[in-house]
Amino acid sequence: MKQTKLVLLIFLLHFCFSVAGQQKLIWGVVKDVQSDEPVPFASVIFKHSSIGKLTDTSGFFYLYVTALPSDTLEISATGYKTYLFVIDKNLDSVHAAVIMERKSFNIGVEVNAKVNKGLFLWQKMVQHKKSNSRQYLDNYAYESYNKIELDIRNADFEKLRKFKPLRSAEEIIKNNIDTTGEIKILPAYFAETVSENFYQRKPKKKRVEVKAIRTGFSDNESMIKMFGGLDESINVYDDYIPVLDKKFIGPLNDKGDKYYHYRVVDTQFIADNTYYHLIFSPQRKMEGVFEGDCWVQSGTFAVQKMSLRLSEGTNTGFLDNLSLIQEFKMSDDQTWFIYKDKLIVEASPMGKDKPGFIIKKLSHYRNILVNDKSVANEIAKSRTPDQIITAPDAEMKDSLYWLSARNEPLNKKESGAIKMIDTLTQNKSFIKFTNRISFLSTGYINKRNFQIGPWSNWASTNSWEGLRLQFDVNTKRRSYKNFIYHAYIAYGFKDEKAKGMIDAYYMPRKDPNEYVYASYRNDLDWGQNYYGGSLQQNLVTFAARKKGVPIKNIAVQETRLAFVRPISQSLTGKISFSHKSSVPLRNLLPVDSFLTTVGKPLTSFEASFTLRFAYLESFNESSFYRTSLGSPYPIGEITVSRGFPNVLKSSYGYTKIMATISDNTKIPPLGNLSWRVYAGKTFGTLPYTLLNIAPGNELFYYNPLAYNLINRWEYIHDRYAGFNMEHNFGKGIFSFIRKTKMQQFWTAKALCGNISEANKNLNFKSGSNFQSLNGKTYLELGTGVDNILGIFRVDFIWRLLPDTLPNPIDKKFGVFGSMKINF
């Protein structure tokens, strides 16, 4: 509205001056090329003259002259490259749409000043953080409007819009391609949400109520919850600011002067208030530091607006650029609170000159309440510390609702994206096309209430089964409210045996998240149990085996039943029962080595009770599954199991205790550290299938959960303790290579184990290759390079302990490869 009034005023004045016949009008707006945000107080001056003025807070300017001092306008602003705009002399009214590119600040040190004003202002801002940052408020609430736009850039849009599945939207695509810059851009996806947000500091709690959502092609509930909670992810006052999976040192870090240069470059008076323009840049070209600027109010030393972008040489995978702009205003005449938040991410997975994408997220905040009793009352409704709730009618809001919900109307590109999506989702050719893409990417064929796949399981080969064919069927996750299942049947043409599995979840109620799980499996055991997890074989691993290591096969028939229920906000209990029979097939001690007086050899019936403690754990929830997003604190788990003989032909009585503690934490500026500590003990005399088998790796494909220089089934124990640790610390030795995005890391894994004489006598027989550490420690250390070409990782592993290698096929050094796509 303010911009509309200004434009009308300009044209009115232009009309008046045109009557006089001598005046020329030059007017326009100056914006940032990436964020599309206005550039306030930019200098707009006729080249080689002193005639000009500054843009206002909205980036607008207008100039009236009787004669042109020059045919070129020179537009400059701190942190931007100078822009030259050539004026058409034949026009009495000229509109200039100025798009400015950022440049590095290169501030340096104010060596001539007695007092470094920038450093002094930064110190004052840090001192006043508790007064200005929302994280120090007792509680607060607001309504937020979020919108996310995905744009495609650098694609061949002429071919794209003539592609058969897109022909229904060909005209819309043509009209929405943005050609104002050097790179063509097409808006391809648009989503928006409205939510009520409530936060409490002590004890820390968050409650988000998603009132409205429109997500284009996606109806996934986890997307709804992710969009609904996006607004609280970044606070510019924090010491460390998250960027994707990393944390960067913020410019208002308590020790920011160790990492940043600061300089005050301007002072402005707006509405009887004084504002300082502070710019900051990294002292060293290193990963984990921003560059940017902010406007700071004198007196409160609060941020009125801050712009952040990644500094040159920052390692963020495929990302080309990332910009964050946050604006604040007084909410109650004494508290500064965020009212606008904009994030822009540009990525080129295939290279800068290849097709890529731009993601833009904009959030507006209104109806702000600070330290209010009503906020505490709403927070009290939450059962968990971090709860996101979606209204039943959130996806059913009409266009009139969205018109009133938005703080500002959609622009042409956003409206075009919505229209294009609506058109395509009604087109049969496009629906078929998206189904095919979904099949290739996810592996599943979607039918009415179930899925077939994944296709990667349909055919494989191994030395025991030969050609293996497998057919899977799954419940579609949103087809049933309380029940899902998965089943497969497989056949090996070499061993001529059929195999299969079926498992099912039943969820009586979602809040609290309790469920019943049941499964039956009769198949080869290609998987491997780790300390706190499991991992299955895949097609890649069969092609990457170490030479000289005998392949071991075992068949398993297992039935499981489990009950899971939260006990409190941080504590979850699980009771489970399992009946398992194992049949060694190759290169392992056979069943007849373990004759028993009761039951069936290598058959057990086990009952277990597990307690899992995760304080302030957050989740990403779909319509059925709930996936942990981790906790700011270590997560602990303890399991006690009891084996009972004479139950369904079981043969063994025993007790097992196992405990793990794990954490994955960012330690800026030193990267990311993940670790797991574990220990366990088995009471009883048992065959090796029921003892602890040290997780080994018989592949050249790196396994983060296993000991990579131990082979599977090599070491067995009835008591053990150990740890795994990995520290990714950024560029490391590659810091001197400016443009590389490779990262260095180090790993450490240790295991101490022992076995009783009774279990040795039962299992260490002729024909077995089992070993024990006998109370000694196994230790392997490694380092390596990650993010090679954005995908590959190489690990160099050294086996330091034990000093001797009792097995001739063991090695003291190994090189392992792996791959992942990380944006």
N, C-alpha and C positions, 0 to 999 in steps of 0.2 A: 504494500500500500504506500509506504514512504517513497519507494522508487517511482511508482506511478505518478504520484503528485509532483515529484521533482521533474520528471520528463514533461508533464503537462505545463509546468512553470517555464521550462526551457523553451518549449514551442510557443508559448504565449509571448514571452519576451522577444523571441526571434521574430514573431509576427510584427510586434511593435517596432522593432528596429528595421525590419524590412521596409516598413512604410517610410521610414526616414531615408532609406535607399543607400546607405553607406556602410553599414555594419556587416561584419562576417562573424558567424558563430561556429565554433568548433567544440563539440561536446562528446562525452563517451564515458566508458567505465574501464577500469584497470583491474584485471583478474589474474590469479595464479593459474598457470597452465595445467598443473596436475589436479589441484583441489577445486578449481573453479571458484575459489573464495575471493572476495574483493581485496585489493591491496590498498589499505588506507594510508594517507599522507605521502603518497608517491609524488615526486616532483614532475610536473608537466610544464615544459618550458620550450619556447621557440629556439631552435638551434642558433648558436652564435648571437644570442641576445639575452637580456635579463627579464624578458616579459614571460610570465607564466604564473602558475599557482600550484597548490597541493590538492590532491584528491581528498574527499571527505572520508568519514568513517565507513561509508558504503562503497568506496572506490570510485565515486563519480567526480567528474570535473566539467567545467564549461568555461570557455574563453570568448570574449568579445573584442574584436579589433576593427579599426577603420581600414587598416591596410596590413597585409601579412608581413611581419618582420622577417620571416623565413618560410620556405615551403615545407619545412620538416619540424615535427615535434620530437623532442628528446624526453623520453619518460624514464625515470630512474627511481630506484628504491633500494634501501639497504637489503642486501642478500639476494638481489636480482640482477640479471644481465640488463644492460641498458637497451631500451627498445626505441627504434626510430620509426616514426609514422609520417609518411609522405602525404601532404595535403593536396587535394585536387583544387587548383586555383580557380577553376571555372564554376565552382559551387559556392553559394552564399552560406549554406549550412552543411557542415561535415560531421558525420558521426564516426567516432573512432572506437572500435572494439579491440582493446589492447590486451594481449595475452602474454604475460611475462614469465620467463624461465628462471628458475632458481640457480644460484651459484654458491660456491663455498665461501664462507665468511672470511677465513684466514685473518682472524682478529689480531693475533700476536699479543704482546704485552705492552701496556701503556708506560713506557720507560720514562717519558718526559713529565708525567703527572706526579705531583706530590702525593695525591690520594687516588687510588684506582677506584673511580666511581662505580664501575661495573661490579667489582669485587665487594665494595661496600653495600651496594643494593642487594646483591645475592645474599650477603650475610644477614641483612634485615629480613629478607624473605624467608630464610631458613628459621630465624628467630620467631617469626610470626606464623609458622606452619600450623601450630596447634589452634590458632585463632581462625585460620582461613581454610584448612583442609577438612573435608566432610568426614574423614576417617576418625576425627577426634570428637565428633558430635555424639551425644548420648544415644539419640535415635533421629531418624529422618524418614520422610516418605515423599513420593512424587508420582505423577503420572508420566509415563514416557511414551513417545512415539518413535519407532525405529523403522527405517527403510533401508533395504539393501538392493543394490543394482549390480548386475554382472554384465560387463561389456566385452565384446570380442574385438580385437584389433589386429591389424596386419593380415587379415584373411583375404582371399580372393572373393570379394562380395558379389561380383558379377556372376561367377559360377555358383556361388552359394545360393543366391536367390532364385536361380533357375534349376536348382536341384529338385527333383520331382516331389519328395516329401514336403518341400518348403514352398511349392508353387502357390498354394492357397494364400500365402502371406507375402507373395512376391512384391506386390505394390507397396505394402507396408514396410517391408525390408528396404526397398529402394528409397522410400521417403524418409526413413529413420537413420540412414547411414550418415554419420557426422563427418563432413569433409572440411571443417573449418581449420583444422591443423594439418600438419604434414602427414599424419597417420590417420587412415580411415578407421572409424570406430562404429560398431553396431551394438546397441543395447539388446541383450539377449535374455535377460532374466530380471525379475523384479519381485520383491517381497516386502511386506510391511506388517508391523504389529503395534498394538496398543496394550500397555500393561500398567498395573498398579504395583508399586515397588515399596517395600518396607524393610528398613535396616535398623539393627540394634547393635551397640558396641559391646556391652557387658551384660550377660554372656553374649558372645557373637552369634547373631542370627540374621537370616535373610529370608524374606517371603516375597515371591513374585506371583501375581495373579494376572495371567494373560487373558485380556478381555476380548481381543479381536486379532485375527491373523489371516493373511492371504499370502500364499507361498507359491503361486504359479503352478508349475508342474507337480510339485511335491505335496503329498498329504501325510508325510511321515511325522509322527508325534515328537520324535526327538528333534527334528528341525524346528518345530514350533517352540519347544522349550529352549533350544539354543538361541533362537531369535529373541525370545522373550527376556532372556537374561544377559543379552549382549551389552547393555548400557553401562553396567557397573564394572567392566573389565579393566579400565584404565583410569588412573588418577595421577595427574601431572605433578602433584605434590609428593608422591611416593618416592622413596629412595631408589627403588628399582621398578622399572616399568616393563610389563610383559609385552613382547612382540612375538606372536606365534608361540613357539615352544621355548623361547629364550627370555631372559630378563636383562634389560639394558639399564645402565646407570643413568638415573634421571638428572636433569640439570639442577634440581633442588635437593639432591642428595646431601646429607649432612657433611659429606667429605667431597662435595662437588668441585671444590677448588683444586683438588688433586688431579682432576680429569678434564676440566673445562677452562677455557678463557672466557671472561665476561667483559662486556663493554656497553656503556650507555651511549647511544648514538643520537637520541632525540628526546625532546620534552614537548608535550602537547597539553593544552587546556581544553577540557571538554565538560560542559555543564557544570562549571564552577569547581571542577576537580582537576588536579594535576596528574598526568600519566607520564611515566618514563618508558622509553623504548630500550629494552635490554636485549642484546644479542649474545649468543654463546656458541662456541665451537670447541671441538676436542683439542686437547693439548698435544695428543699423539694420534696418528692414524692407526686406530686399533679397533677391534671388534667390541661392540657393547656400549657405544657412546653415540648420542644424538648430536645434531646441530640444529639451530633454529633461533627463534626470537620470541619475545613476549612483551606485552604492555602491562605495566605495574602501577597500581594506584598509590599515590603518595599518601602517607599517613597510616593506612592499614597494611601496606606492602602486600596487597593481594593481587593475584593474577586476574587481569580483565580478559586477556586473550593470549593463548600460547600456541605456537606452531612448532612441531617437531618433525624432523625427517632423519633417516638413517645417514650417518656420515659416510664419506667415501671409504671404500675398502671393507665395509661391513659384510660379514658372511651370513647370508640368509637364504641359502639354497638357490632356488630359481627366481627369487624376487629381484626385480629391477629397481623399484622405488617403493617407499612407504612414507606416507605423510599423515600426521595426526594434528588436528586443530580443535582446541577446546575453548569455549567462551563462557564467561561467568558474569553474574550480575547479583546485586543485592536482593535477597529474598524477603527480608523483614527489617530493613533499615540498619541491620547490624551484621548479618551473616551473608558472606559471599557464597553463592552456590552455582554449580554448573547449569547452564540452560541450553547449550548447543555443543554437540560432539560430532566430529567428522573424521572418518578414517578412509584413506585411499591406498589400495595395494595394487601394484602392477607386477605381473609375472609373465615370464616367457620360458616355459619348460623346454622348448626346442631351440632356444637361442633368441637374441634380441631382435633380429631381423625376421624371425619366423612368427607365425600366428601365436598370439598370447591373449591374455585377458586382464581386465581391470575390475577390481571389486571396490565398490563405494558403499560405505555405511554411514548414515546420518541419523543422529538421535536428537530429539527435542524434549525438553523437560518443563513441566508446568505443574500447578497446584502443589507447590512445595510446602511441606510442613517440617519444622525443625524442633526437636526436643519437646514433642507433644505427647500427651497421655494417650490419645487415640492411636498413635503409632504403636505404643507398647501393647495396647489391647489387641491390635491386629496381629502383632508378632506372637502373642500368647496362643493364637490359634494353631500355630505350626507344630507339627509333631517331630520334625527334624530340624537341625540347625540351618539347613539350606533347602528350602522347599519351593518348587515351581508348580503352580496349579493352572490348568487350562480350563476356561469356562466351557460348558457344553456347547454353547452356540457361538464359540469364538470364530469358527470358519463360515458362519452364515450371515455375516454383516453385509448390508446392501451398500450401494454407491453413496446414498445420502449420508450414511453413518461415516463413511471414510472422508467425505467432504468436510464434515464438522470435526473429525478427529485429527486431521492434519493441521500442523501449525502454519504451514504454507502450502500453496497449491503445487501439484506436480508440474514439472517442466515438460517440455515437448518430448524429450527423449524418454522420460519415465512413462508418460501417457502412451507413447508409441510402443514401448516394451509390453505394457499391459495388453494393448489391443492386439499385438502380434501373438502373444501367448494365448489369448482367448481364441483367436482365429485358428491357430495351429492345433490346439487341444480338441477342436471339433472336426479335424480333418482325418479321414481314415488312413490315407497314405502316410501322414506324419505319425499317427499312432502305431502303425506297423513298423515304421522306421525306428521309433524310440524303443519299441519292444525288442527289435533286433539288436540295437545298441546295448540295451539292458542285458540281453542274453550273453553277448560277447564280454561285457565288463563284469557282470555279477555271476554269470554261469547258469542262471536259472531261467526256465520257461514258466511264465505265470499263467495259471488257469484260474477258474472262478474262485475256489477256496483253497487251492493248494499250489505248490511249486514243484517242478521237476528239475533235478540237477543237484549239484553243479556239473557242467559238462566235463570239467577236468577229472571227474571220477569215473567217467564212462568207460574208458579204456586205459590200461596201464600194463606193465610187464615187470616180472621179477623172477629170480632164479628158482623159486619154489613153486609158484603157481603158473609160471609161463604167462600166457596172455590172460589178463583178468578183466572181466566185464562187470560193471556195477551200475545199478539203477537206484537212484534216490528219489524220495518224495517227501515234501515238507508241507506243513500247514502254512498258509499265508498268515503273517503275524497279526493282521487286523481282521481276519475272518471270524475268529472266535474270541470272545471276551475273556474267558477264563481257562482256555485249554489250547495247547499246541502239541504237535507230535512231529517226529522225524523217523523215517525208516529207510533201510536199503537192503537190497539183496545182491549178492555177488557170486561169480563162478570163475574158478581157475581151471583152465583147459589142460594144464600139466598135472596137477594133483587130482583133477576131476572131482572137486568137492565144492558144494554150495556153502556160502556163508551169509551172514546177515546180522542186522541189528534193528531194534526199535526202541525209541525212548519218548517220553511224554512228560510235559509239565502241566500241573493243575494249580491254578491260583485262586483260592477261595475269596480273597480280597486283596486289593492292591495297596491299601493304606491301613495298616502297615504292610510292607512287601513280604508276604509269607506265601510259600508254595510247597507243593509235593512233587517230587521227581521220581520216576520209575524207568528202568531200562533193562533190556535183555540183549546180550551180545554173544555171538558165536562166530569167531573170526580169528585170523592170525593177529598176534599182538605186535603191530608195527610201531606202536607208540612207545614212549618212555616216560616214566614218572620222574619228576625232579623234586627238589626241596621247595614245595610250595606251588607247583604247576606241572603241566604236561604239554607235550608237543608231538604232533603226528608226523609221520613220514609224508613226503610229497614227491612229485615226479622229478624235481630237481635233485633231491637227495640220492635217488637211486643211481644217478649218473656221476656222482662225486664221491665214491667210496675210496677209502685208503686201500692201497695194495697190500696183500699179505695178511689181511685180517679176515679170519673165517666168518662167513655169514651165519648168524644164529637165528633160528626160527622157533617160535613157540605158539601153540594154539591155545585160546582162552575161551571158556564158556562162563559167563558171569551174569548174575541178576542183581540189580541194585534197587534200593528204595530209600528215599531221603525226605526228611521234613525240615524246612528252614523257616525260621521266624525271628524277627527282631525282638530282642529282650528290652532294649532301651534305645535312645537315640544313637548311641555309639557302639552298642554291643549286639551281636547277632549270634544266635544259637542254631546248631544243625545236628540232628540225630539221623544216622544212616545205618542201613543193614546191607550186607553184601554176601552173596554165595558165589564162590569162584572155584573153578577147576582148571588146572593148567596141564597141557600135554606138550613137553619138549619134542621138537621134530628134528632138529639138526644142530650138531656141535654144542649140545648141552647135555648134562646128565639126564638119562631117560627116567620115565616113571618108575620102572622096576628097580631103580636104585634106592627107592624110598618106601619099601613095603611097610605097612602099618598093621596093627592088631585091630584097630577100629576104623570104620569109615573107608574112604577111598583116598589113595595117595595123591598128594598135591591138591587136595580139596579142603576148602576152609569156609567157615561161616563166621562172620565178623560183625560186631556192633560197635559203632563209633559215636563219640560226642565231641563236637568242635565248637569252640568259642572264638569269635573274631571281634577284635576291638579296633575301631577306626574312628578317632575323634574328629568331628567336623568334616566327615567325608561327604563329597558331593557326587551326584550321579547324573548321567544322561539317560533318560527314560524313553523307551519306545512304548507302543501300545501294550507290550507284554514284558520284554526284557528290561533290566535295569543294569547299566554298565557303569562301573565305578570310574570317576574322573580323578580319583586320588584324594588325599588328605594333606593338609599342611604339616601333619605330624606323622611319625612312623606308624605303620599298621602292624598289629600283632595277631598271631593265631596260634592256638594250642589244640591238639587233638589227642584224645585218649581212646584207644581201641581195645576191645576184648574179643578173643577168639574162643568159640565154643565147640568142643568135639561132639560127635554123635547127633548133629543136627543136619539133616539132609545129606548124610554120608560124609560129613566133615570129619577130619582126623586130628585136629590140633587145638590145644588149649594154650593161650598165650595172652600177654598184655603188651601193648605198644604205647609209647608216649612220644609225641613229636611237637616241636614248637618252632615258629619262624617269626622274625621281625624284619620288616623291609621298609625302605623309603626311597623316594625319587625326588630330589630337591635341587633347585637352582641356587648356585652360590656365586652370584655376580660380584665382581667381574671375572670370576674364575671358572665360569661355565656351569656344567650340570653334573651332579654326583648321584649315582644310584647304588644301593647296596642291599644285601640280604644276609642276615645271620640266622643260622638254623642249628638244631641239635635234636637228637632222638635216641631212644633206647628200646630194645625189645627184650622182654622177659619170657624165656621159653626156648626149647630146642626145636628148631624148625628147618625145613628145606629152604634152599636158596630163593625160591619164588616168593617166600614170605619174609625174607630178611631184607635189610637195606642194601640195595645195589647202587654203588656209586655211579652217578650219571655220567656216562662217557660219550664220546663222539667218534664214530667210525667214518666220518665224512670229512672232506676238505671244505665243506660249507660251514662257516663259523656258527656255533651255537652259544648264545649268551647265557643259557641256563646250565650248560654242562661243562665238565672238565675236558678241554679239547685235546689233550695229550694222553688221556685215558681212554681205553676202549670199553664199549658197553659189555656188561657181565664180567668185567675183569676183577674188580674189587667188591667184596661183599663184607658186611659188618652187622653186628647186632647192637652196636652203640657208636655214635658218631657226633661230630660237631664241625662246623665250617662256616665260611663266608664267601660271598661273591661281591665284587666291587668294580664299578666302571666310572671313570672320570673323564668327561669330554671337556677340554679346556680351550676350545676354539682353534685359532690358526696355529698356535705353537710354533714349530720350526718353519712354518710357511708365512710367518708375519712379514718377512722381507719381500714376499711376492705380492704386489699390490692387488692384482685383479683375481687372484685365485680364491676359490670358495671352499677349498679343502680344509678339513679340520683334523686335529690330532687328539688322541685319547690314550689313556693307559688303563689296563685292567689287572686285577689281582684276584686269585681264587685259591682258597686253602681248604683242606679237609684233613681231619684227624679221626681215625677210626680204629676199632678193635673188634675181636670176635672171641667168644668163649670157646673153651676146649671141646665142649659137647657139640657145639655147632660146627667146629672145625672137623671133628671126627665124622659127623653126619654128611658134610658137603665136600670136604677136600679129599675126594676119592680119585682112584685111577681113572683117567679119561676126562677129568675136569681141568680147567685152566684157571680156577679161582685163586685169588690172592687176598691177603689182608695187609693193611698198613701196620698191624701189630702195635698200635699205640703211637706210631710215628706220624709225621705230618707230610701230606702232599701239598706242594705249592707250585703254582704256575703264574708267571707274570707276563704281561704283554703290552704292546703298544701298536699303533697302527694309524691308518689314514681313512677318514670318513668323508662322504660327500664328494667322491671322485666322479666328475661329470654329473654331479647331482644325484647319482644312483648307487654307485659301488662303494664298498668298504673292503679294506684289506687289513688283516690282523697278523701280527708277528708274535708268536707265543714261545716262551722258554719254560721248560720244566726244570725247576731248581732243586726241589726235594721230592722224593728221597735222592740221595747222591747216586745210587746205583740203579740200573735198569734190569730187574729180574727177568723181564720178558724180552726176548730178542727182537720182537717186532715193535717194541716201544721206542719212541724217539724223544730226544731232549729239545728239539726245536721243530716248529711247524709253521707254515704259512697257510692262512685260511682266507677265503673270500666270501662275501655275502652281498646282498643288494636290497635296496629299499628306495621308494620314491618319497622324498621329504620336501614339502613346499615351505 
